[in-house]
């Protein structure tokens, strides 16, 4: 039989992942991009970036990936 990973091992991985400041900063930045450009809010009925006239169209996850790839190519 194959071995089953212990819950403790996966918990240690996530604690370590969140403990690295750069990883945490990147995950917060991705969430902020999704929240402001992709997610449609109930009260606004549009993403906040569209409500604030930052963008004229609804973004998709692919658009965020394209922005990240362009940023990595420059860096």
N, C-alpha and C positions, 0 to 999 in steps of 0.2 A: 504494500500500500504506500501511497505517496504521503509525505509529511504535510501536516497542516500547519501553516504559520500561526504562531501564538499571538493572541491579542496584545500582549505586552510588547512584542517586537514591533508591530505596526504602530503602536502608541508611541514608542520611542522614536520612530522615524518621523512622525508628525511633530512631536515636540522639538526634535532637532531641526526640522525644516522651518518651523516658526521661530526658532531661536536665532537663526541666521538673519541679521538685520536686512541684508540686501534681498533675500528671498521674500521676507515679509513686506518690504517696500514695493517690490514688483507685484506681489499678489494684491496689495491694496490699490496700486495704480490700475491694474487690470479691472478690478471691481469698479473703480470710479469711472473708467471709460465705459464699461458696460452699463452702469447705472445712469450715466448722463447722456449717452448716445444711442443705446439700443433699447433699453427697457421703457415700455410705454407705461406712464403713471396714470393711476385711476383719476385723480383730480384734474390733472393737466390734459389728459387724453393724448399726450404726446411726450416724447422724451424731453427732459429739461433743456438739453442743448438746442432743440428746435424751438422750444418756448422762448429761449433767450436769444434767438436768431444767431446762434453760433454756426449752425448748419441748416440747410434748407431741405435735407432729405433724411429719412430714417436709415440709420446705419444697421449693418448686420455684423455678426462675429467676424466674418471674412474681412470686413473693412478694418477692424481693429488689428487683425493679423497682418494685413498689408501695411498698416502704419508701423507696427513693430518691426517688420522685416525691413522696411525702408530706414528706420532708425538704426537698426543693427548694421545695415550696409554702410551707413555714414560713420558709425562709431568704430 
